[in-house]
Amino acid sequence: MRNGTRFYCETAPIGFNIYDNEEKLRLKATYQTRVEAESECQRLNLELLQGCGTEQEHFATYRRSS
């Protein structure tokens, strides 16, 4: 009979992290709760979307002035 004790690798962080689908890698930051990780994920996505919007606006402005 087993006593139910589990052993975890000490190098593996315990918590939540974010996976970058474009770069195909896991970001190094680790969050203690799922809520913290989801909040940071939403912030990063919003930051990325806002950056894309300004690039498109810049390109549209550049095209109009040509």
Jmol script that loads the backbone (N, CA, C; Angstrom):
load data "model"
ATOM      1  N   MET A   1       0.832  -1.177   0.000  1.00  0.00           N
ATOM      2  CA  MET A   1       0.000   0.000   0.000  1.00  0.00           C
ATOM      3  C   MET A   1       0.883   1.249   0.000  1.00  0.00           C
ATOM      4  N   ARG A   2       0.480   2.266  -0.767  1.00  0.00           N
ATOM      5  CA  ARG A   2       1.237   3.513  -0.844  1.00  0.00           C
ATOM      6  C   ARG A   2       0.647   4.544   0.104  1.00  0.00           C
ATOM      7  N   ASN A   3       1.515   5.415   0.603  1.00  0.00           N
ATOM      8  CA  ASN A   3       1.037   6.418   1.560  1.00  0.00           C
ATOM      9  C   ASN A   3       0.524   7.695   0.886  1.00  0.00           C
ATOM     10  N   GLY A   4       0.627   7.811  -0.428  1.00  0.00           N
ATOM     11  CA  GLY A   4       0.086   8.964  -1.154  1.00  0.00           C
ATOM     12  C   GLY A   4       1.001  10.165  -1.212  1.00  0.00           C
ATOM     13  N   THR A   5       2.231  10.049  -0.740  1.00  0.00           N
ATOM     14  CA  THR A   5       3.171  11.158  -0.794  1.00  0.00           C
ATOM     15  C   THR A   5       3.677  11.317  -2.221  1.00  0.00           C
ATOM     16  N   ARG A   6       3.759  12.552  -2.680  1.00  0.00           N
ATOM     17  CA  ARG A   6       4.272  12.824  -4.021  1.00  0.00           C
ATOM     18  C   ARG A   6       5.544  13.645  -3.905  1.00  0.00           C
ATOM     19  N   PHE A   7       6.450  13.383  -4.807  1.00  0.00           N
ATOM     20  CA  PHE A   7       7.693  14.134  -4.856  1.00  0.00           C
ATOM     21  C   PHE A   7       7.717  14.921  -6.157  1.00  0.00           C
ATOM     22  N   TYR A   8       8.081  16.188  -6.069  1.00  0.00           N
ATOM     23  CA  TYR A   8       8.135  17.044  -7.242  1.00  0.00           C
ATOM     24  C   TYR A   8       9.578  17.453  -7.496  1.00  0.00           C
ATOM     25  N   CYS A   9       9.899  17.646  -8.760  1.00  0.00           N
ATOM     26  CA  CYS A   9      11.217  18.121  -9.147  1.00  0.00           C
ATOM     27  C   CYS A   9      11.416  19.522  -8.562  1.00  0.00           C
ATOM     28  N   GLU A  10      12.525  19.748  -7.916  1.00  0.00           N
ATOM     29  CA  GLU A  10      12.749  21.046  -7.285  1.00  0.00           C
ATOM     30  C   GLU A  10      13.042  22.153  -8.284  1.00  0.00           C
ATOM     31  N   THR A  11      13.431  21.816  -9.516  1.00  0.00           N
ATOM     32  CA  THR A  11      13.717  22.856 -10.499  1.00  0.00           C
ATOM     33  C   THR A  11      12.452  23.355 -11.183  1.00  0.00           C
ATOM     34  N   ALA A  12      11.365  22.613 -11.092  1.00  0.00           N
ATOM     35  CA  ALA A  12      10.111  23.033 -11.725  1.00  0.00           C
ATOM     36  C   ALA A  12       9.384  24.018 -10.816  1.00  0.00           C
ATOM     37  N   PRO A  13       9.093  25.220 -11.329  1.00  0.00           N
ATOM     38  CA  PRO A  13       8.375  26.180 -10.494  1.00  0.00           C
ATOM     39  C   PRO A  13       6.937  25.729 -10.270  1.00  0.00           C
ATOM     40  N   ILE A  14       6.426  26.002  -9.092  1.00  0.00           N
ATOM     41  CA  ILE A  14       5.039  25.684  -8.791  1.00  0.00           C
ATOM     42  C   ILE A  14       4.249  26.972  -8.944  1.00  0.00           C
ATOM     43  N   GLY A  15       3.201  26.929  -9.709  1.00  0.00           N
ATOM     44  CA  GLY A  15       2.386  28.111  -9.958  1.00  0.00           C
ATOM     45  C   GLY A  15       1.904  28.102 -11.394  1.00  0.00           C
ATOM     46  N   PHE A  16       1.636  29.276 -11.923  1.00  0.00           N
ATOM     47  CA  PHE A  16       1.104  29.424 -13.267  1.00  0.00           C
ATOM     48  C   PHE A  16       2.051  30.286 -14.086  1.00  0.00           C
ATOM     49  N   ASN A  17       2.158  29.971 -15.374  1.00  0.00           N
ATOM     50  CA  ASN A  17       2.958  30.795 -16.259  1.00  0.00           C
ATOM     51  C   ASN A  17       2.194  31.027 -17.553  1.00  0.00           C
ATOM     52  N   ILE A  18       2.773  31.797 -18.470  1.00  0.00           N
ATOM     53  CA  ILE A  18       2.110  32.180 -19.716  1.00  0.00           C
ATOM     54  C   ILE A  18       2.898  31.612 -20.884  1.00  0.00           C
ATOM     55  N   TYR A  19       2.175  31.051 -21.854  1.00  0.00           N
ATOM     56  CA  TYR A  19       2.786  30.492 -23.054  1.00  0.00           C
ATOM     57  C   TYR A  19       2.557  31.447 -24.216  1.00  0.00           C
ATOM     58  N   ASP A  20       3.627  31.802 -24.916  1.00  0.00           N
ATOM     59  CA  ASP A  20       3.552  32.688 -26.078  1.00  0.00           C
ATOM     60  C   ASP A  20       3.330  31.830 -27.316  1.00  0.00           C
ATOM     61  N   ASN A  21       2.133  31.890 -27.892  1.00  0.00           N
ATOM     62  CA  ASN A  21       1.803  31.071 -29.054  1.00  0.00           C
ATOM     63  C   ASN A  21       2.562  31.476 -30.305  1.00  0.00           C
ATOM     64  N   GLU A  22       2.909  32.751 -30.444  1.00  0.00           N
ATOM     65  CA  GLU A  22       3.639  33.198 -31.628  1.00  0.00           C
ATOM     66  C   GLU A  22       5.093  32.756 -31.577  1.00  0.00           C
ATOM     67  N   GLU A  23       5.741  32.956 -30.448  1.00  0.00           N
ATOM     68  CA  GLU A  23       7.155  32.596 -30.300  1.00  0.00           C
ATOM     69  C   GLU A  23       7.344  31.124 -29.939  1.00  0.00           C
ATOM     70  N   LYS A  24       6.261  30.450 -29.588  1.00  0.00           N
ATOM     71  CA  LYS A  24       6.283  29.039 -29.198  1.00  0.00           C
ATOM     72  C   LYS A  24       7.218  28.796 -28.015  1.00  0.00           C
ATOM     73  N   LEU A  25       7.043  29.622 -26.974  1.00  0.00           N
ATOM     74  CA  LEU A  25       7.839  29.439 -25.759  1.00  0.00           C
ATOM     75  C   LEU A  25       7.060  29.890 -24.540  1.00  0.00           C
ATOM     76  N   ARG A  26       7.462  29.374 -23.404  1.00  0.00           N
ATOM     77  CA  ARG A  26       6.835  29.712 -22.137  1.00  0.00           C
ATOM     78  C   ARG A  26       7.589  30.893 -21.532  1.00  0.00           C
ATOM     79  N   LEU A  27       6.865  31.939 -21.142  1.00  0.00           N
ATOM     80  CA  LEU A  27       7.507  33.101 -20.532  1.00  0.00           C
ATOM     81  C   LEU A  27       8.061  32.726 -19.161  1.00  0.00           C
ATOM     82  N   LYS A  28       9.131  33.384 -18.750  1.00  0.00           N
ATOM     83  CA  LYS A  28       9.832  32.997 -17.523  1.00  0.00           C
ATOM     84  C   LYS A  28       9.087  33.346 -16.242  1.00  0.00           C
ATOM     85  N   ALA A  29       8.245  34.368 -16.288  1.00  0.00           N
ATOM     86  CA  ALA A  29       7.533  34.787 -15.070  1.00  0.00           C
ATOM     87  C   ALA A  29       6.569  33.700 -14.603  1.00  0.00           C
ATOM     88  N   THR A  30       6.498  33.509 -13.291  1.00  0.00           N
ATOM     89  CA  THR A  30       5.583  32.541 -12.683  1.00  0.00           C
ATOM     90  C   THR A  30       4.675  33.290 -11.717  1.00  0.00           C
ATOM     91  N   TYR A  31       3.402  32.964 -11.751  1.00  0.00           N
ATOM     92  CA  TYR A  31       2.401  33.632 -10.914  1.00  0.00           C
ATOM     93  C   TYR A  31       1.838  32.643  -9.915  1.00  0.00           C
ATOM     94  N   GLN A  32       1.583  33.105  -8.711  1.00  0.00           N
ATOM     95  CA  GLN A  32       1.109  32.231  -7.642  1.00  0.00           C
ATOM     96  C   GLN A  32      -0.314  31.749  -7.869  1.00  0.00           C
ATOM     97  N   THR A  33      -1.148  32.584  -8.494  1.00  0.00           N
ATOM     98  CA  THR A  33      -2.544  32.202  -8.703  1.00  0.00           C
ATOM     99  C   THR A  33      -2.899  32.285 -10.177  1.00  0.00           C
ATOM    100  N   ARG A  34      -3.927  31.551 -10.543  1.00  0.00           N
ATOM    101  CA  ARG A  34      -4.408  31.568 -11.918  1.00  0.00           C
ATOM    102  C   ARG A  34      -4.935  32.966 -12.278  1.00  0.00           C
ATOM    103  N   VAL A  35      -5.578  33.631 -11.326  1.00  0.00           N
ATOM    104  CA  VAL A  35      -6.126  34.972 -11.558  1.00  0.00           C
ATOM    105  C   VAL A  35      -5.010  35.947 -11.929  1.00  0.00           C
ATOM    106  N   GLU A  36      -3.884  35.889 -11.215  1.00  0.00           N
ATOM    107  CA  GLU A  36      -2.741  36.762 -11.528  1.00  0.00           C
ATOM    108  C   GLU A  36      -2.214  36.480 -12.928  1.00  0.00           C
ATOM    109  N   ALA A  37      -2.084  35.210 -13.283  1.00  0.00           N
ATOM    110  CA  ALA A  37      -1.580  34.836 -14.606  1.00  0.00           C
ATOM    111  C   ALA A  37      -2.539  35.285 -15.704  1.00  0.00           C
ATOM    112  N   GLU A  38      -3.837  35.094 -15.501  1.00  0.00           N
ATOM    113  CA  GLU A  38      -4.825  35.513 -16.499  1.00  0.00           C
ATOM    114  C   GLU A  38      -4.837  37.027 -16.662  1.00  0.00           C
ATOM    115  N   SER A  39      -4.696  37.749 -15.559  1.00  0.00           N
ATOM    116  CA  SER A  39      -4.662  39.208 -15.607  1.00  0.00           C
ATOM    117  C   SER A  39      -3.453  39.693 -16.406  1.00  0.00           C
ATOM    118  N   GLU A  40      -2.293  39.113 -16.158  1.00  0.00           N
ATOM    119  CA  GLU A  40      -1.081  39.486 -16.891  1.00  0.00           C
ATOM    120  C   GLU A  40      -1.210  39.108 -18.361  1.00  0.00           C
ATOM    121  N   CYS A  41      -1.808  37.974 -18.647  1.00  0.00           N
ATOM    122  CA  CYS A  41      -2.020  37.538 -20.028  1.00  0.00           C
ATOM    123  C   CYS A  41      -2.909  38.542 -20.768  1.00  0.00           C
ATOM    124  N   GLN A  42      -3.978  38.977 -20.134  1.00  0.00           N
ATOM    125  CA  GLN A  42      -4.864  39.970 -20.745  1.00  0.00           C
ATOM    126  C   GLN A  42      -4.130  41.284 -20.974  1.00  0.00           C
ATOM    127  N   ARG A  43      -3.302  41.685 -20.011  1.00  0.00           N
ATOM    128  CA  ARG A  43      -2.536  42.926 -20.152  1.00  0.00           C
ATOM    129  C   ARG A  43      -1.567  42.840 -21.330  1.00  0.00           C
ATOM    130  N   LEU A  44      -0.871  41.708 -21.452  1.00  0.00           N
ATOM    131  CA  LEU A  44       0.070  41.524 -22.555  1.00  0.00           C
ATOM    132  C   LEU A  44      -0.647  41.513 -23.902  1.00  0.00           C
ATOM    133  N   ASN A  45      -1.802  40.845 -23.968  1.00  0.00           N
ATOM    134  CA  ASN A  45      -2.567  40.811 -25.216  1.00  0.00           C
ATOM    135  C   ASN A  45      -3.059  42.204 -25.601  1.00  0.00           C
ATOM    136  N   LEU A  46      -3.540  42.971 -24.627  1.00  0.00           N
ATOM    137  CA  LEU A  46      -4.007  44.326 -24.895  1.00  0.00           C
ATOM    138  C   LEU A  46      -2.853  45.198 -25.386  1.00  0.00           C
ATOM    139  N   GLU A  47      -1.703  45.061 -24.747  1.00  0.00           N
ATOM    140  CA  GLU A  47      -0.514  45.813 -25.149  1.00  0.00           C
ATOM    141  C   GLU A  47      -0.134  45.474 -26.586  1.00  0.00           C
ATOM    142  N   LEU A  48      -0.192  44.201 -26.940  1.00  0.00           N
ATOM    143  CA  LEU A  48       0.132  43.762 -28.295  1.00  0.00           C
ATOM    144  C   LEU A  48      -0.873  44.313 -29.298  1.00  0.00           C
ATOM    145  N   LEU A  49      -2.166  44.251 -28.965  1.00  0.00           N
ATOM    146  CA  LEU A  49      -3.202  44.756 -29.868  1.00  0.00           C
ATOM    147  C   LEU A  49      -3.094  46.265 -30.064  1.00  0.00           C
ATOM    148  N   GLN A  50      -2.779  46.993 -29.008  1.00  0.00           N
ATOM    149  CA  GLN A  50      -2.622  48.440 -29.122  1.00  0.00           C
ATOM    150  C   GLN A  50      -1.419  48.771 -29.994  1.00  0.00           C
ATOM    151  N   GLY A  51      -0.358  47.988 -29.887  1.00  0.00           N
ATOM    152  CA  GLY A  51       0.821  48.188 -30.723  1.00  0.00           C
ATOM    153  C   GLY A  51       0.520  47.938 -32.186  1.00  0.00           C
ATOM    154  N   CYS A  52      -0.300  46.933 -32.472  1.00  0.00           N
ATOM    155  CA  CYS A  52      -0.688  46.631 -33.851  1.00  0.00           C
ATOM    156  C   CYS A  52      -1.533  47.756 -34.417  1.00  0.00           C
ATOM    157  N   GLY A  53      -2.413  48.311 -33.597  1.00  0.00           N
ATOM    158  CA  GLY A  53      -3.275  49.397 -34.049  1.00  0.00           C
ATOM    159  C   GLY A  53      -2.477  50.620 -34.446  1.00  0.00           C
ATOM    160  N   THR A  54      -1.463  50.967 -33.682  1.00  0.00           N
ATOM    161  CA  THR A  54      -0.670  52.143 -34.007  1.00  0.00           C
ATOM    162  C   THR A  54       0.159  51.912 -35.254  1.00  0.00           C
ATOM    163  N   GLU A  55       0.629  50.684 -35.478  1.00  0.00           N
ATOM    164  CA  GLU A  55       1.367  50.390 -36.706  1.00  0.00           C
ATOM    165  C   GLU A  55       0.456  50.520 -37.915  1.00  0.00           C
ATOM    166  N   GLN A  56      -0.776  50.018 -37.814  1.00  0.00           N
ATOM    167  CA  GLN A  56      -1.721  50.116 -38.920  1.00  0.00           C
ATOM    168  C   GLN A  56      -2.086  51.572 -39.184  1.00  0.00           C
ATOM    169  N   GLU A  57      -2.295  52.349 -38.116  1.00  0.00           N
ATOM    170  CA  GLU A  57      -2.619  53.760 -38.285  1.00  0.00           C
ATOM    171  C   GLU A  57      -1.458  54.496 -38.935  1.00  0.00           C
ATOM    172  N   HIS A  58      -0.243  54.191 -38.519  1.00  0.00           N
ATOM    173  CA  HIS A  58       0.936  54.823 -39.096  1.00  0.00           C
ATOM    174  C   HIS A  58       1.043  54.480 -40.572  1.00  0.00           C
ATOM    175  N   PHE A  59       0.819  53.219 -40.915  1.00  0.00           N
ATOM    176  CA  PHE A  59       0.900  52.786 -42.301  1.00  0.00           C
ATOM    177  C   PHE A  59      -0.178  53.480 -43.127  1.00  0.00           C
ATOM    178  N   ALA A  60      -1.406  53.564 -42.602  1.00  0.00           N
ATOM    179  CA  ALA A  60      -2.502  54.222 -43.316  1.00  0.00           C
ATOM    180  C   ALA A  60      -2.178  55.702 -43.518  1.00  0.00           C
ATOM    181  N   THR A  61      -1.616  56.345 -42.510  1.00  0.00           N
ATOM    182  CA  THR A  61      -1.237  57.748 -42.627  1.00  0.00           C
ATOM    183  C   THR A  61      -0.141  57.900 -43.668  1.00  0.00           C
ATOM    184  N   TYR A  62       0.808  57.003 -43.658  1.00  0.00           N
ATOM    185  CA  TYR A  62       1.897  57.050 -44.623  1.00  0.00           C
ATOM    186  C   TYR A  62       1.363  56.872 -46.038  1.00  0.00           C
ATOM    187  N   ARG A  63       0.429  55.974 -46.236  1.00  0.00           N
ATOM    188  CA  ARG A  63      -0.133  55.731 -47.562  1.00  0.00           C
ATOM    189  C   ARG A  63      -0.914  56.946 -48.049  1.00  0.00           C
ATOM    190  N   ARG A  64      -1.644  57.615 -47.173  1.00  0.00           N
ATOM    191  CA  ARG A  64      -2.438  58.768 -47.582  1.00  0.00           C
ATOM    192  C   ARG A  64      -1.546  59.926 -48.028  1.00  0.00           C
ATOM    193  N   SER A  65      -0.406  60.087 -47.400  1.00  0.00           N
ATOM    194  CA  SER A  65       0.449  61.220 -47.731  1.00  0.00           C
ATOM    195  C   SER A  65       1.307  60.976 -48.967  1.00  0.00           C
ATOM    196  N   SER A  66       1.325  59.768 -49.503  1.00  0.00           N
ATOM    197  CA  SER A  66       2.141  59.461 -50.689  1.00  0.00           C
ATOM    198  C   SER A  66       1.524  60.000 -51.949  1.00  0.00           C
TER     199      SER A  66
END
end "model"
wireframe off; spacefill off
backbone 0.3
color backbone group
